């Protein structure tokens, strides 16, 4: 028992006192706008009986610059370290560390926290339209910044014709997505009062798909050129009674070998044509056109990738 007590005391006792004492080793700037520079000054004192040299004072990010008044402190001497932080294009909570190395056997760490916010904000921040079935109407609101500076929407535009925009008020825009071609990521430009450059806003449209594809990619990888390879893809659906109307593949050495009906779907079989295979890497698409008895059409694109050697 005495042995364990001795080990515990030995492990918890410092070998010697640290020579530098900081009046503060951390600082929180709170909320800060983008493209702003702020400063924090901490004072450090040499509490030892010998001179201490600063070998290195550096931050873990170029946005943070520490500048010590001196590089050497005599016993009892104090100095200040000024630390500047540039918020730049950061967004959200940030934590920066300044490392102070001396000729002591210690390394000191100074911690900075800040929450960087934009001059403006949108609600929602990114508009995601899920289960899109041909048309969707959503609204986006513009909010003021932490200093309550009021922005208004002067103009709004989108280069994609399937996205329709309507300004309902100086701070509210109605966004309408129309047509199957609207699937994907779209950029809406907001021109705000007091800002020279437009603000980019993202609208992401996810189509409501009744057909599930397994696997999501067809891979002809690691195949020797001139050999035959077989692959298949399965299409499944819960309702709709889809039938295959048309199919094609734009990879030259792959042909569609046929299809077979399943209880809840369809399997498409593909095979390579050895005589047309060439070494290298490439991509393509399997294109399938499915149609129900009611006339509903679903175009399915399955990515194809190959690597022949």
C-alpha positions as CSV (number, residue, x, y, z in Angstrom):
1,X,0.0,0.0,0.0
2,X,2.8,2.4,0.9
3,X,4.4,1.6,-2.4
4,X,1.3,2.8,-4.4
5,X,1.0,6.0,-2.3
6,X,4.6,6.8,-3.1
7,X,4.0,6.3,-6.8
8,X,0.9,8.5,-6.8
9,X,2.7,11.3,-5.0
10,X,5.6,11.1,-7.3
11,X,3.4,11.2,-10.4
12,X,1.4,14.2,-9.3
13,X,4.3,16.4,-8.0
14,X,5.8,18.8,-10.5
15,X,9.5,18.5,-11.2
16,X,9.9,22.2,-10.9
17,X,7.8,25.3,-11.1
18,X,7.1,26.8,-14.5
19,X,8.9,30.1,-15.0
20,X,6.3,32.1,-17.0
21,X,3.0,33.2,-15.6
22,X,0.3,34.6,-17.9
23,X,-2.4,36.9,-16.6
24,X,-4.7,35.0,-19.0
25,X,-4.2,32.1,-21.3
26,X,-7.5,32.1,-23.1
27,X,-9.8,34.7,-24.7
28,X,-13.3,34.5,-26.3
29,X,-14.1,37.2,-28.8
30,X,-17.7,36.1,-28.9
31,X,-19.6,36.9,-32.2
32,X,-17.5,38.6,-34.9
33,X,-18.4,39.6,-38.4
34,X,-16.5,38.2,-41.4
35,X,-13.6,40.3,-42.8
36,X,-12.9,41.9,-39.4
37,X,-9.6,42.0,-37.4
38,X,-9.6,42.0,-33.6
39,X,-6.8,42.0,-31.0
40,X,-6.2,40.5,-27.6
41,X,-3.3,41.4,-25.3
42,X,-2.0,39.1,-22.6
43,X,0.7,39.9,-20.1
44,X,3.4,37.4,-19.2
45,X,5.8,37.6,-16.2
46,X,9.1,35.7,-15.5
47,X,8.5,34.3,-12.0
48,X,11.7,32.3,-12.0
49,X,15.2,33.3,-10.7
50,X,16.8,33.0,-14.2
51,X,16.5,34.6,-17.6
52,X,14.0,32.9,-19.9
53,X,14.3,33.2,-23.7
54,X,11.4,32.9,-26.1
55,X,12.4,30.5,-28.9
56,X,9.1,30.5,-30.8
57,X,5.7,32.2,-30.6
58,X,3.5,31.0,-33.4
59,X,-0.2,30.2,-34.2
60,X,-1.7,27.2,-35.8
61,X,-3.3,29.4,-38.5
62,X,-2.2,32.2,-40.7
63,X,-5.3,34.2,-39.6
64,X,-3.8,34.6,-36.1
65,X,-0.6,36.6,-35.6
66,X,1.1,36.8,-32.2
67,X,3.6,39.6,-31.6
68,X,5.7,39.5,-28.3
69,X,7.2,42.8,-27.1
70,X,10.5,41.0,-26.2
71,X,12.2,37.7,-26.9
72,X,13.9,37.5,-23.5
73,X,12.7,38.1,-19.9
74,X,14.9,38.7,-16.9
75,X,13.7,37.4,-13.5
76,X,10.7,39.4,-12.4
77,X,10.3,41.1,-15.8
78,X,7.0,41.4,-17.6
79,X,5.9,42.0,-21.2
80,X,2.9,41.8,-23.4
81,X,2.0,39.5,-26.3
82,X,-0.4,41.1,-28.8
83,X,-2.5,38.5,-30.7
84,X,-4.4,39.6,-33.8
85,X,-7.2,37.5,-35.4
86,X,-8.6,38.1,-38.9
87,X,-12.0,36.5,-39.4
88,X,-11.7,36.5,-43.2
89,X,-14.2,34.1,-44.8
90,X,-14.5,31.9,-41.7
91,X,-18.0,31.0,-40.6
92,X,-19.1,29.5,-37.3
93,X,-17.2,28.7,-34.1
94,X,-13.4,28.9,-34.5
95,X,-10.6,27.8,-32.1
96,X,-7.1,29.0,-32.6
97,X,-4.0,28.1,-30.6
98,X,-0.8,30.1,-30.1
99,X,2.2,28.1,-29.0
100,X,4.9,29.7,-26.9
101,X,8.2,27.7,-26.7
102,X,11.0,28.8,-24.4
103,X,14.4,27.5,-23.3
104,X,12.5,25.9,-20.4
105,X,11.4,22.3,-20.7
106,X,7.8,23.6,-21.1
107,X,5.5,24.6,-23.9
108,X,2.7,27.1,-23.2
109,X,-0.6,27.3,-25.1
110,X,-2.8,30.3,-25.5
111,X,-6.3,29.6,-26.7
112,X,-8.6,31.9,-28.8
113,X,-12.3,31.2,-29.4
114,X,-14.6,33.2,-31.7
115,X,-17.9,32.7,-33.5
116,X,-17.7,34.2,-37.0
117,X,-20.9,35.2,-38.6
118,X,-21.9,36.7,-41.9
119,X,-23.2,40.3,-42.3
120,X,-26.4,38.7,-43.4
121,X,-28.1,35.4,-43.1
122,X,-30.8,33.4,-44.9
123,X,-33.5,31.2,-43.6
124,X,-33.0,28.4,-44.6
125,X,-29.2,28.7,-45.1
126,X,-29.5,26.3,-48.1
127,X,-32.8,25.3,-49.7
128,X,-33.1,21.6,-50.2
129,X,-36.2,20.4,-52.0
130,X,-36.6,16.7,-51.4
131,X,-39.1,14.2,-53.0
132,X,-39.5,16.7,-55.8
133,X,-42.3,15.5,-58.1
134,X,-42.3,18.2,-60.8
135,X,-43.0,21.5,-59.0
136,X,-42.2,22.9,-55.6
137,X,-42.6,26.4,-54.1
138,X,-40.5,27.6,-51.2
139,X,-39.6,30.8,-49.5
140,X,-36.3,32.2,-48.2
141,X,-36.0,35.1,-45.7
142,X,-33.2,37.6,-45.3
143,X,-32.1,38.4,-41.7
144,X,-30.0,41.3,-40.3
145,X,-26.6,40.8,-38.8
146,X,-25.4,40.9,-35.2
147,X,-25.3,44.7,-35.3
148,X,-28.9,44.8,-36.5
149,X,-27.8,46.4,-39.7
150,X,-30.8,46.1,-42.1
151,X,-30.3,44.7,-45.5
152,X,-32.9,44.6,-48.3
153,X,-33.0,42.5,-51.4
154,X,-32.7,44.8,-54.4
155,X,-32.6,42.2,-57.1
156,X,-32.5,38.4,-57.5
157,X,-31.7,36.2,-60.5
158,X,-30.9,32.6,-61.5
159,X,-29.4,31.5,-64.8
160,X,-31.3,28.2,-64.7
161,X,-34.6,28.6,-66.5
162,X,-36.3,25.9,-64.3
163,X,-35.9,28.1,-61.2
164,X,-38.5,30.8,-61.1
165,X,-38.0,33.8,-58.7
166,X,-40.5,36.2,-57.2
167,X,-39.6,39.0,-54.7
168,X,-42.6,39.1,-52.3
169,X,-41.0,41.8,-50.0
170,X,-37.7,43.6,-49.5
171,X,-36.6,40.6,-47.3
172,X,-38.5,37.7,-48.8
173,X,-38.2,35.8,-52.1
174,X,-40.4,33.0,-53.4
175,X,-38.5,30.3,-55.2
176,X,-40.3,27.8,-57.6
177,X,-38.7,24.8,-59.1
178,X,-40.4,23.4,-62.2
179,X,-39.8,20.3,-64.3
180,X,-37.7,17.1,-64.0
181,X,-34.7,18.9,-65.5
182,X,-34.5,20.9,-62.2
183,X,-32.8,18.0,-60.4
184,X,-29.4,19.1,-59.0
185,X,-27.7,22.1,-57.5
186,X,-28.7,25.6,-58.6
187,X,-27.2,29.0,-57.7
188,X,-29.4,32.0,-57.0
189,X,-27.8,35.5,-56.9
190,X,-29.1,37.9,-54.3
191,X,-28.1,41.6,-54.8
192,X,-28.4,43.2,-51.4
193,X,-28.4,46.8,-50.4
194,X,-25.0,48.1,-49.3
195,X,-23.1,45.2,-50.8
196,X,-21.2,45.6,-54.1
197,X,-21.0,41.9,-55.0
198,X,-23.9,39.5,-55.3
199,X,-24.5,36.9,-52.6
200,X,-24.6,33.3,-53.8
201,X,-27.5,31.1,-52.5
202,X,-27.9,27.4,-53.2
203,X,-31.0,25.5,-54.1
204,X,-30.7,21.8,-54.3
205,X,-33.5,19.7,-55.9
206,X,-33.8,16.0,-55.2
207,X,-36.3,14.1,-57.5
208,X,-38.9,11.8,-56.0
209,X,-37.8,8.5,-57.5
210,X,-40.0,5.4,-57.4
211,X,-37.3,3.2,-59.0
212,X,-34.4,2.1,-56.8
213,X,-31.2,1.0,-58.6
214,X,-28.9,-1.7,-57.2
215,X,-25.9,-1.2,-57.4
216,X,-25.9,2.6,-57.9
217,X,-22.7,2.2,-60.1
218,X,-21.7,-0.4,-62.6
219,X,-17.9,-1.1,-62.3
220,X,-15.7,-2.9,-64.8
221,X,-12.6,-2.4,-62.7
222,X,-9.3,-4.3,-62.7
223,X,-10.1,-6.3,-65.9
224,X,-7.5,-7.5,-68.4
225,X,-8.2,-6.1,-71.8
226,X,-9.4,-8.8,-74.2
227,X,-11.2,-10.9,-71.6
228,X,-14.9,-11.2,-71.1
229,X,-16.6,-9.7,-68.1
230,X,-20.2,-9.9,-66.9
231,X,-22.2,-7.4,-64.8
232,X,-25.8,-6.8,-63.9
233,X,-28.0,-4.0,-62.4
234,X,-31.3,-4.5,-60.7
235,X,-34.2,-2.0,-60.8
236,X,-36.9,-2.3,-58.1
237,X,-40.1,-0.6,-57.4
238,X,-43.0,-1.0,-55.0
239,X,-45.8,0.2,-57.3
240,X,-46.4,1.5,-60.8
241,X,-45.9,-1.6,-62.9
242,X,-42.9,-0.2,-64.9
243,X,-41.8,-1.8,-68.1
244,X,-38.5,-1.2,-69.9
245,X,-39.1,0.9,-73.1
246,X,-35.6,1.7,-74.2
247,X,-32.0,1.1,-73.1
248,X,-28.5,1.9,-74.2
249,X,-24.9,2.2,-72.9
250,X,-22.4,4.7,-74.2
251,X,-19.3,2.7,-73.3
252,X,-18.0,1.2,-76.6
253,X,-16.9,-2.2,-75.4
254,X,-20.0,-2.9,-73.3
255,X,-23.2,-4.4,-74.7
256,X,-26.6,-5.1,-73.1
257,X,-27.0,-8.8,-73.1
258,X,-30.6,-8.8,-72.2
259,X,-33.0,-8.4,-69.2
260,X,-35.1,-10.6,-67.0
261,X,-38.2,-9.8,-65.0
262,X,-38.3,-10.1,-61.2
263,X,-41.2,-10.2,-58.8
264,X,-40.7,-6.5,-57.9
265,X,-38.5,-5.2,-60.6
266,X,-36.1,-5.9,-63.5
267,X,-32.5,-7.1,-63.9
268,X,-30.4,-5.8,-66.8
269,X,-27.4,-7.9,-67.8
270,X,-24.3,-6.4,-69.4
271,X,-21.2,-8.0,-70.9
272,X,-17.9,-6.7,-72.3
273,X,-16.9,-7.3,-75.9
274,X,-13.2,-8.5,-75.8
275,X,-12.3,-7.3,-79.3
276,X,-13.3,-3.7,-78.6
277,X,-11.6,-3.4,-75.2
278,X,-8.7,-1.0,-74.9
279,X,-6.4,-0.4,-71.9
280,X,-7.2,2.6,-69.8
281,X,-9.7,4.2,-67.5
282,X,-13.0,5.8,-68.4
283,X,-16.6,6.4,-67.5
284,X,-20.0,6.3,-69.2
285,X,-23.7,5.8,-68.5
286,X,-26.3,3.1,-68.9
287,X,-29.5,4.9,-70.0
288,X,-32.9,3.3,-69.3
289,X,-36.3,4.6,-70.1
290,X,-39.1,3.1,-68.0
291,X,-42.8,3.6,-68.5
292,X,-46.0,2.6,-66.6
293,X,-49.3,1.5,-68.2
294,X,-50.6,4.9,-67.1
295,X,-48.1,6.6,-69.2
296,X,-45.7,7.8,-66.5
297,X,-42.1,7.9,-67.7
298,X,-39.0,7.5,-65.5
299,X,-35.5,8.0,-67.1
300,X,-32.8,6.2,-65.2
301,X,-29.1,6.9,-65.6
302,X,-26.6,4.5,-64.1
303,X,-23.0,5.6,-64.0
304,X,-20.5,3.1,-65.5
305,X,-16.7,3.1,-64.7
306,X,-14.0,0.9,-66.1
307,X,-10.3,0.3,-65.6
308,X,-8.6,-2.1,-68.1
309,X,-5.0,-3.2,-68.0
